[in-house]
């Protein structure tokens, strides 16, 4: 759930500063949310393996935006500001996967 409060403007500003600066590490996919991905990356690093191609996965922005609600149970996809946050955030997650 997305909570709309007085801190929201600061959080969104910080978010877009990282997007604009192309600070991909701020958008890493944590072990908490993707244990299999973390284990896979760790194994490749431990074995020092370089694979020619690896398929990553990121949910689509429409699906994600419809599944994420604010405290009034409205999907954030229908809020233009949040729609940009969703699209930009997922793009940065995809870039992080491609780099790692």
TIMI-270230 format. One record per residue (C-alpha): chain; x, y, z. Coordinates in Angstrom, 2 decimals. Each point is the difference from the previous one (the first is absolute). Layout:
c=A	xx=X	yy=Y	zz=Z;
...
This chain:
c=A	xx=0.00	yy=0.00	zz=0.00;
c=A	xx=1.15	yy=3.50	zz=-0.80;
c=A	xx=-0.50	yy=2.44	zz=2.82;
c=A	xx=-0.71	yy=3.59	zz=-0.99;
c=A	xx=1.30	yy=2.29	zz=2.73;
c=A	xx=2.25	yy=3.02	zz=0.53;
c=A	xx=3.17	yy=-2.02	zz=-0.70;
c=A	xx=-1.20	yy=-1.06	zz=-3.44;
c=A	xx=1.45	yy=2.98	zz=-1.88;
c=A	xx=3.43	yy=-0.64	zz=1.51;
c=A	xx=-0.11	yy=-3.70	zz=-0.82;
c=A	xx=-1.06	yy=0.61	zz=-3.60;
c=A	xx=2.63	yy=2.72	zz=-0.40;
c=A	xx=2.71	yy=-2.35	zz=1.28;
c=A	xx=-1.31	yy=-2.77	zz=-2.26;
c=A	xx=0.18	yy=2.14	zz=-3.15;
c=A	xx=3.41	yy=1.40	zz=0.97;
c=A	xx=1.28	yy=-3.59	zz=-0.05;
c=A	xx=-1.74	yy=-0.70	zz=-3.31;
c=A	xx=1.46	yy=3.11	zz=-1.63;
c=A	xx=3.47	yy=-0.74	zz=1.40;
c=A	xx=-0.34	yy=-3.56	zz=-1.35;
c=A	xx=0.82	yy=-1.28	zz=3.48;
c=A	xx=-0.88	yy=-3.60	zz=-0.85;
c=A	xx=1.27	yy=-1.41	zz=3.31;
c=A	xx=-2.83	yy=1.78	zz=1.85;
c=A	xx=-2.39	yy=-2.27	zz=-1.92;
c=A	xx=1.64	yy=-3.33	zz=0.80;
c=A	xx=-2.23	yy=-2.98	zz=0.48;
c=A	xx=0.49	yy=-1.19	zz=3.55;
c=A	xx=0.31	yy=-3.55	zz=1.24;
c=A	xx=-3.19	yy=0.59	zz=2.00;
c=A	xx=-2.03	yy=0.34	zz=-3.20;
c=A	xx=1.88	yy=-2.35	zz=-2.33;
c=A	xx=1.92	yy=-2.72	zz=1.84;
c=A	xx=0.41	yy=-2.07	zz=-3.17;
c=A	xx=1.48	yy=2.91	zz=-1.94;
c=A	xx=2.41	yy=0.80	zz=2.82;
c=A	xx=1.11	yy=-3.63	zz=0.25;
c=A	xx=0.47	yy=-0.16	zz=-3.78;
c=A	xx=2.12	yy=3.17	zz=-0.11;
c=A	xx=2.06	yy=-1.14	zz=3.01;
c=A	xx=0.66	yy=-3.38	zz=-1.64;
c=A	xx=1.14	yy=1.62	zz=-3.23;
c=A	xx=2.33	yy=2.31	zz=1.89;
c=A	xx=1.36	yy=-2.81	zz=2.18;
c=A	xx=0.70	yy=-2.18	zz=-3.04;
c=A	xx=1.21	yy=3.04	zz=-1.97;
c=A	xx=-2.28	yy=-1.06	zz=-2.86;
c=A	xx=-0.92	yy=2.21	zz=-2.90;
c=A	xx=-3.12	yy=-1.08	zz=-1.85;
c=A	xx=-0.64	yy=1.34	zz=-3.51;
c=A	xx=-3.69	yy=0.61	zz=0.68;
c=A	xx=-2.19	yy=-0.04	zz=3.09;
c=A	xx=-3.69	yy=0.89	zz=-0.02;
c=A	xx=-1.14	yy=2.31	zz=2.74;
c=A	xx=-3.56	yy=0.72	zz=1.08;
c=A	xx=-1.80	yy=3.18	zz=0.98;
c=A	xx=-3.75	yy=0.27	zz=0.40;
c=A	xx=-1.74	yy=2.29	zz=-2.45;
c=A	xx=-0.79	yy=3.57	zz=1.02;
c=A	xx=-3.74	yy=-0.35	zz=-0.60;
c=A	xx=-0.27	yy=-3.15	zz=2.12;
c=A	xx=2.17	yy=1.47	zz=2.75;
c=A	xx=-1.79	yy=3.36	zz=-0.05;
c=A	xx=-3.42	yy=-1.64	zz=0.27;
c=A	xx=1.14	yy=-2.20	zz=2.88;
c=A	xx=1.44	yy=2.83	zz=2.09;
c=A	xx=-2.60	yy=2.07	zz=1.85;
c=A	xx=0.00	yy=3.13	zz=2.10;
c=A	xx=-1.68	yy=0.19	zz=3.40;
c=A	xx=-3.34	yy=0.69	zz=-1.73;
c=A	xx=0.34	yy=-3.32	zz=-1.90;
c=A	xx=0.47	yy=1.80	zz=-3.33;
c=A	xx=2.49	yy=-1.53	zz=-2.42;
c=A	xx=3.00	yy=2.28	zz=-0.43;
c=A	xx=-0.06	yy=-0.61	zz=-3.76;
c=A	xx=-2.79	yy=2.57	zz=-0.25;
c=A	xx=2.13	yy=2.73	zz=1.62;
c=A	xx=2.27	yy=1.59	zz=-2.63;
c=A	xx=2.79	yy=0.70	zz=2.47;
c=A	xx=0.00	yy=-3.53	zz=1.37;
c=A	xx=-0.26	yy=-1.46	zz=-3.49;
c=A	xx=3.36	yy=1.64	zz=-0.78;
c=A	xx=1.45	yy=-1.36	zz=3.25;
c=A	xx=-1.16	yy=-3.51	zz=-0.92;
c=A	xx=1.37	yy=0.15	zz=-3.55;
c=A	xx=3.31	yy=1.58	zz=1.02;
c=A	xx=0.50	yy=-2.34	zz=2.95;
c=A	xx=-0.60	yy=-3.14	zz=-2.04;
c=A	xx=2.32	yy=1.28	zz=-2.72;
c=A	xx=2.75	yy=0.50	zz=2.58;
c=A	xx=-0.60	yy=-3.50	zz=1.41;
c=A	xx=0.38	yy=-1.42	zz=-3.52;
c=A	xx=3.23	yy=1.97	zz=-0.51;
c=A	xx=1.34	yy=-1.30	zz=3.32;
c=A	xx=-0.70	yy=-3.57	zz=-1.12;
c=A	xx=1.67	yy=0.58	zz=-3.36;
c=A	xx=3.09	yy=1.40	zz=1.66;
c=A	xx=0.27	yy=-2.80	zz=2.55;
